[in-house]
Amino acid sequence: MQKTVVLNVVGLTPGLLGKNTPFLSRWSSQGQVVSVTPILPAVTCSVQATYLTGKLPDEHGIVANGWYFRDECEVKFWRQSNKLVQAPKVWEMAKSIDPTFTCANLFWWYNMYSSVDYTITPRPMYPADGRKIPDIYTQPGEMRSQIQSDLGQFPLFNFWGPNTSIHSSQWIAESAKWIEQRYNPTLTLIYLPHLDYCLQRVGCDEKQIQKDLQEIDTVCGDLIEYYESRNAQVIVLSEYGITSVSKPVHLNRILRENGLIVVREELGRELLDPGASTAFAVADHQVAHVYVNDSAYIPKVRSLLEATVGVAKVLDEEGKQAYHLDHPRAGELVAIAQPDAWFTYYYWLSDRRAPDFARTVDIHRKPGYDPVELFLAPQLKLPQVKIALTLLKKQLGFRYLMDVISLDASLVRGSHGCVTTSSSEKPLLITRQTHLLDTTAIEATDVCGLILKHLKPRDSNVSLAASTSFPCFP
């Protein structure tokens, strides 16, 4: 098989290619750029699962970045087990054709306990004293200490949160080269998230993201030149485009005001009790799965949602079927935001009653996605001093709470999740293997087959369509 590398440059769109991305602009001009029709929801876990399986959420089961686990009565985000993806993956398809095929998956989601040969993914340590220590999970397991000895500790706090920066994407890029030098995989999947996070902060104002565009362009240029020097084909891919937003919409507050949400009080603060609630929303950027525990209330909940400013559409069973979201993990209803709006997970009616984790970076406790984690609370007069004192507690082994995050959802200026119709804001795919494309636009389900086409040797008589078990084969 032909050696192939996929760079997942999250947030990159045709409209962002230009003077601030000199390498990618030059490199793409010598190949072909196609737009990718996004799926609903256009969020990381769902899109990546579609790219890697050639299936839509009603088949692979990844209906969002997180959902309500009905048997446990808990909302869970950012699960990591690859067993949750209910369809064969591209590396399994390739290996069924060529047993010598190997794959490295670097930071794409659902990257634990998968059938890839080489894995690296974030996996912080959470000691009993309350600390959060940056770390990774690897397969083979011995890579974990070896790679961090060579490259340094994975910069978790630059990966997500108010201190996010290019350093995490640079570390991921270096980890890819580290694996390449030692294992030489046939297919390498590399996740580069930097652009995504700065766009959520400031929206699509290119003047404010010039530096970020230049930084990710440099990382991509270094990787592309490195892999092409090793005779690898490179695909540059993105998951979605970011839309500028100005309207946070608090669906759970509306449901609570109408007596549909139950909270549990703990130490003067409120926790959402999804199992006891009649209805609640699991917010995920511009899409929210709304779970209704009593089906008799579905018409009332739908009416409330449709009357909410900022909600563009509410999908019922028929609507979910039309968007390929009719899966048992999906909510009874799915709310879609207007292009300039996004959904918060907030359910409390007074900030004094917000749970303690609301003001922290805590992607697992929150019953919904929270982009406000990218912002320090503006009311903190000396935030760096507070952070330093809190870190001192950490170093001394005391329990601590890094409660420095804002509760002002209006700070968020960019979001995604809706299906955009603007070609300049759609995700893209770039390849120099122009003989493999005869169109200027592809479906998200086509990406899997296109990766397989890149892997297929030009002089091979092996047909990648040989197995009807894998319909994403070309």
C-alpha positions in Angstrom: 0.0 0.0 0.0 1.0 3.6 -0.6 2.2 5.4 2.6 -0.4 8.1 3.5 -0.7 10.8 6.1 -3.9 12.7 7.1 -3.5 16.0 8.8 -6.8 17.0 10.5 -6.5 20.8 10.7 -9.6 21.5 12.6 -11.4 24.7 11.6 -9.6 25.2 8.3 -11.8 26.3 5.5 -11.3 27.6 1.9 -12.0 31.1 3.1 -9.0 31.0 5.5 -6.5 29.9 2.9 -4.5 33.0 1.8 -1.7 35.4 2.8 -1.6 34.1 6.4 -1.2 30.5 5.2 1.6 30.8 2.7 2.7 27.2 2.8 -0.7 25.6 2.6 -1.8 28.0 -0.1 1.2 27.2 -2.2 1.0 23.5 -1.6 -2.8 23.4 -2.3 -2.3 25.3 -5.6 -0.2 22.3 -6.8 -3.1 19.9 -6.0 -6.8 20.0 -5.6 -9.0 21.6 -2.9 -12.5 20.2 -2.5 -15.2 21.3 0.0 -16.7 18.6 2.3 -20.4 18.7 2.9 -20.7 18.7 6.6 -22.9 16.3 8.6 -25.3 17.1 11.4 -24.0 17.6 14.0 -20.8 19.2 12.6 -18.9 18.4 15.8 -15.6 16.7 16.4 -16.6 13.2 17.6 -19.4 12.8 15.1 -17.5 14.1 12.1 -14.4 12.0 12.9 -16.4 8.9 13.2 -18.0 9.5 9.8 -14.6 10.2 8.2 -13.1 7.0 9.6 -16.1 4.7 8.9 -17.9 6.2 5.8 -21.1 6.0 7.8 -23.5 8.6 9.3 -24.4 8.9 13.0 -27.5 6.7 12.7 -25.1 3.8 11.8 -21.9 4.5 13.7 -23.8 5.8 16.8 -21.7 8.9 17.6 -24.5 11.4 17.7 -22.5 14.1 19.4 -19.4 14.8 21.5 -21.5 13.5 24.4 -24.9 12.2 25.2 -27.3 10.9 27.9 -26.4 7.3 28.9 -30.0 6.2 29.6 -29.1 3.1 31.5 -26.9 5.1 33.9 -29.0 8.2 33.9 -25.8 10.3 33.4 -24.6 12.7 30.8 -21.1 11.9 29.6 -18.9 13.8 27.3 -15.5 13.0 25.7 -15.6 9.3 26.3 -12.5 7.6 24.9 -13.2 4.0 24.1 -13.2 3.1 20.5 -15.8 0.4 21.2 -18.4 3.2 21.2 -18.0 3.6 17.4 -20.4 1.0 16.0 -18.9 0.5 12.5 -15.7 -0.8 11.0 -12.9 1.8 10.7 -10.7 2.7 7.8 -7.7 0.9 9.2 -9.6 -2.3 9.7 -10.8 -2.1 6.1 -7.2 -1.6 4.9 -5.8 -4.4 7.0 -8.4 -6.8 5.7 -6.9 -6.2 2.2 -3.2 -6.1 3.2 -2.2 -7.8 6.5 1.1 -5.9 6.5 -0.8 -2.6 6.7 -0.2 -0.6 10.0 -1.8 2.6 11.3 -0.9 5.3 13.8 -3.7 7.4 15.3 -2.4 10.5 17.0 -5.0 12.3 19.0 -8.1 11.7 16.9 -11.0 10.9 19.3 -12.1 7.5 20.5 -8.5 6.5 20.4 -8.3 4.0 23.4 -8.6 0.3 23.0 -8.9 0.4 19.2 -7.4 -1.9 16.7 -4.8 0.6 15.4 -1.2 -0.4 15.8 0.1 2.9 17.4 -2.0 5.2 19.6 -1.4 8.5 21.5 -4.2 10.4 23.1 -4.6 12.7 26.1 -5.2 10.8 29.4 -4.6 13.1 32.5 -4.0 11.5 35.9 -6.4 12.4 38.7 -4.8 11.5 42.0 -7.1 11.3 45.1 -5.8 14.6 46.4 -7.7 16.4 43.6 -4.8 17.2 41.3 -5.0 17.0 37.5 -1.6 15.9 36.1 -0.9 16.0 32.3 -0.4 12.6 30.8 -1.1 10.5 27.8 -2.4 7.0 26.9 -0.4 5.1 24.4 -0.5 1.8 22.6 2.0 0.0 22.9 2.0 1.0 26.6 5.7 1.4 26.8 5.7 4.4 24.4 4.1 6.5 27.1 7.3 7.0 29.1 9.6 6.9 26.1 8.0 9.6 24.1 7.5 12.0 27.1 11.1 11.4 28.0 12.1 12.5 24.5 9.6 15.2 23.8 8.7 16.4 27.3 5.4 16.1 29.1 2.4 16.5 26.9 1.3 20.2 27.3 -2.3 19.4 28.4 -3.0 22.9 29.7 -2.1 24.3 26.3 -4.4 21.7 24.6 -7.6 23.1 26.0 -8.6 25.9 28.4 -7.7 29.6 28.8 -4.0 28.8 28.2 -4.6 27.0 24.9 -1.8 27.7 22.4 0.1 26.3 19.4 2.3 24.3 21.7 -0.1 21.4 22.0 -0.4 21.1 18.2 3.4 21.4 17.9 3.8 18.5 20.4 1.4 16.4 18.5 3.3 17.1 15.3 6.6 16.1 16.9 5.0 12.9 18.3 3.9 12.0 14.8 7.5 12.3 13.6 8.7 10.3 16.6 6.4 7.5 15.7 7.3 7.7 12.0 11.0 7.3 12.8 10.5 4.3 14.9 7.6 2.4 13.4 7.0 3.7 9.8 3.2 3.1 9.7 1.4 2.9 6.4 -1.3 5.3 7.5 -0.9 8.1 10.0 -3.8 10.1 11.3 -2.8 13.5 13.0 -5.1 15.8 14.9 -4.1 19.5 14.9 -6.7 21.4 16.9 -5.1 24.9 17.4 -7.1 26.8 14.9 -10.4 25.5 16.2 -9.9 27.0 19.7 -8.8 30.5 18.7 -11.7 30.7 16.3 -14.2 29.8 19.1 -12.7 32.7 21.1 -12.8 35.5 18.5 -15.0 34.2 15.6 -14.0 34.6 12.0 -12.3 37.9 12.1 -9.2 37.1 10.2 -7.4 40.2 11.6 -7.5 38.7 15.1 -6.3 35.2 14.0 -3.4 36.2 11.7 -0.9 34.9 14.1 -2.8 31.6 14.7 -3.2 31.0 11.0 0.6 31.6 10.5 1.4 29.2 13.4 -0.7 26.3 12.2 0.6 26.9 8.6 4.1 26.5 9.9 3.3 23.3 11.7 1.6 21.9 8.6 4.4 23.0 6.4 7.0 21.2 8.6 4.9 18.0 8.7 4.2 18.0 4.9 7.8 18.5 3.9 8.9 15.9 6.4 6.4 13.2 5.2 6.9 14.0 1.5 10.6 13.5 2.0 9.7 10.0 3.1 7.6 9.4 0.0 4.3 9.7 1.8 1.1 11.1 0.2 -0.4 13.8 2.4 -4.1 14.7 2.8 -5.1 17.9 4.6 -8.5 17.7 6.0 -10.8 19.6 8.3 -13.9 18.7 10.3 -16.0 21.9 10.1 -15.9 25.6 9.7 -16.5 28.1 12.5 -19.4 30.5 12.4 -19.3 33.9 14.1 -21.9 33.9 16.9 -23.3 36.5 19.3 -26.3 34.8 21.0 -25.8 32.2 23.7 -29.1 30.3 24.3 -29.8 28.7 27.6 -32.2 25.9 26.8 -32.0 24.2 30.2 -33.0 27.4 32.0 -36.1 27.6 29.8 -37.0 24.0 30.6 -36.3 24.6 34.3 -38.5 27.7 34.4 -41.3 25.5 33.0 -40.9 22.9 35.8 -39.3 20.2 33.6 -35.8 20.1 35.2 -34.9 18.8 38.6 -31.8 19.8 40.5 -30.1 18.4 43.5 -28.7 20.8 46.1 -25.2 20.0 47.4 -23.5 22.4 49.8 -25.6 25.2 48.6 -24.9 24.6 44.9 -27.1 22.9 42.3 -26.4 19.8 40.3 -28.6 18.7 37.3 -30.5 15.5 38.1 -31.2 14.2 34.6 -32.7 10.9 35.7 -35.3 12.8 37.8 -36.0 15.5 35.2 -38.9 15.3 32.8 -36.8 16.9 30.1 -33.3 18.4 29.7 -30.9 19.5 26.9 -27.4 18.2 26.3 -25.9 21.2 24.6 -23.1 20.7 22.1 -22.1 23.9 20.3 -25.0 24.7 17.9 -26.9 21.4 18.4 -28.6 20.1 21.5 -30.0 16.6 22.1 -33.1 17.1 24.2 -34.1 14.0 26.3 -37.7 13.7 27.4 -38.1 11.0 30.1 -41.9 11.2 29.9 -43.0 10.9 26.2 -46.3 12.7 27.1 -44.3 15.9 27.4 -42.7 15.8 24.0 -45.3 18.2 22.4 -44.9 20.7 25.2 -41.1 20.5 25.1 -41.0 20.9 21.4 -43.3 23.9 21.6 -41.1 25.6 24.2 -38.0 25.0 22.1 -39.5 26.3 18.9 -40.6 29.5 20.7 -37.1 30.1 22.0 -35.1 33.0 20.3 -32.0 31.5 18.7 -33.5 28.1 17.9 -33.8 27.6 14.1 -35.3 24.1 14.0 -36.4 21.3 16.2 -36.1 17.7 14.9 -38.7 15.1 15.9 -38.4 11.5 14.9 -39.1 12.3 11.2 -36.6 15.1 11.3 -33.9 12.9 12.9 -34.4 10.4 10.2 -33.9 13.0 7.5 -30.6 14.1 9.1 -29.5 10.5 9.9 -29.7 11.1 13.7 -32.3 8.5 14.4 -30.2 6.4 16.8 -31.0 5.2 20.4 -28.4 7.5 21.8 -30.0 10.6 20.3 -32.5 12.8 22.2 -36.2 12.5 21.6 -35.8 16.0 20.1 -32.8 17.7 18.6 -32.6 21.5 18.6 -30.5 23.3 16.0 -29.4 26.9 16.6 -29.6 29.8 14.2 -26.3 30.5 12.5 -25.4 33.4 15.0 -26.5 31.5 18.1 -25.1 28.6 20.2 -26.4 26.5 23.1 -25.0 26.6 26.7 -25.4 23.8 29.2 -26.4 26.3 32.0 -29.3 25.1 34.1 -29.0 27.3 37.2 -31.0 30.5 37.5 -28.5 32.3 39.8 -24.7 32.2 39.4 -24.5 32.0 43.1 -26.0 28.5 42.8 -23.8 27.3 40.0 -21.9 24.1 40.7 -18.2 24.5 41.7 -17.0 22.9 38.5 -18.8 25.5 36.4 -15.9 28.0 37.0 -13.2 25.4 36.2 -11.9 23.6 33.2 -13.8 20.3 33.7 -14.9 18.6 30.5 -16.2 15.5 32.2 -18.4 16.8 35.0 -20.3 19.4 32.9 -23.5 18.0 31.4 -22.7 19.7 28.1 -19.9 21.3 26.1 -18.6 24.6 27.5 -16.5 26.8 25.3 -16.5 29.5 28.0 -13.6 27.4 29.4 -11.4 29.2 27.0 -11.8 32.5 29.0 -10.5 33.6 32.4 -13.2 35.3 34.4 -13.0 39.1 33.6 -13.8 40.1 37.2 -10.6 38.5 38.4 -8.3 41.5 39.1 -5.1 39.5 39.2 -5.8 36.2 37.6 -2.2 35.2 37.2 -1.6 35.7 40.9 -4.7 33.6 41.8 -3.5 30.8 39.4 0.0 30.9 40.9 -1.3 30.6 44.4 -3.5 27.7 43.4 -0.6 26.0 41.7 1.4 26.4 44.8 -1.3 24.5 46.7 -1.0 21.8 44.1 2.8 21.6 44.4 2.4 21.3 48.2 0.0 18.4 47.8 -3.1 20.2 49.0 -6.5 19.9 47.4 -7.3 22.9 45.2 -10.0 24.4 43.0 -8.8 26.3 39.9 -12.0 28.4 39.8 -10.9 31.0 37.3 -13.3 30.4 34.4 -16.0 32.9 33.4 -19.7 32.3 33.5 -20.3 35.0 30.9 -21.4 33.0 27.8 -21.4 36.2 25.7 -17.6 36.0 25.6 -17.8 33.2 23.0 -17.6 34.6 19.4 -17.4 31.4 17.3 -19.2 28.1 17.2 -20.1 25.2 14.9 -22.5 22.3 14.6 -25.0 23.6 12.1 -24.8 22.6 8.4 -23.4 25.6 6.7 -24.3 26.3 3.0 -21.4 28.7 2.4 -18.6 27.0 0.4 -16.0 29.3 2.0 -17.1 28.2 5.5 -17.3 24.5 4.8 -14.6 22.0 5.8 -12.1 21.1 3.1 -9.9 18.3 1.8 -6.7 19.0 0.0 -4.6 16.4 -1.9 -1.9 16.4 -4.6 -3.3 13.1 -5.9 -5.6 14.9 -8.3 -6.2 11.7 -10.3 -8.3 10.4 -7.4 -10.8 13.3 -7.6 -13.0 14.5 -10.4 -15.2 16.9 -8.4 -15.0 20.1 -6.4 -17.1 18.9 -3.5 -17.5 15.6 -1.7 -19.7 14.2 1.0 -18.3 13.6 4.5 -19.0 9.9 4.0 -16.7 9.9 0.9 -13.6 10.7 3.0 -13.2 7.1 4.2 -13.1 5.8 0.6 -10.8 8.6 -0.5 -8.3 7.7 2.2 -8.5 4.1 0.9 -7.9 5.2 -2.6 -4.7 7.0 -1.5 -3.5 3.8 0.1 -4.1 1.7 -3.0 -0.9 1.2 -5.0 -1.2 2.6 -8.5 0.0 -0.5 -10.2 -2.0 -2.9 -8.0 -4.8 -5.0 -9.3 -6.3 -5.3 -5.9 -9.8 -3.9 -5.9 -10.8 -1.9 -2.8 -14.4 -2.6 -3.7 -13.9 -6.3 -3.2 -15.8 -6.5 0.1 -19.4 -5.6 0.2 -19.0 -5.4 4.0 -17.3 -2.0 3.7 -19.5 0.2 1.5 -17.3 3.2 1.8 -14.7 1.6 -0.4 -14.4 3.3 -3.8 
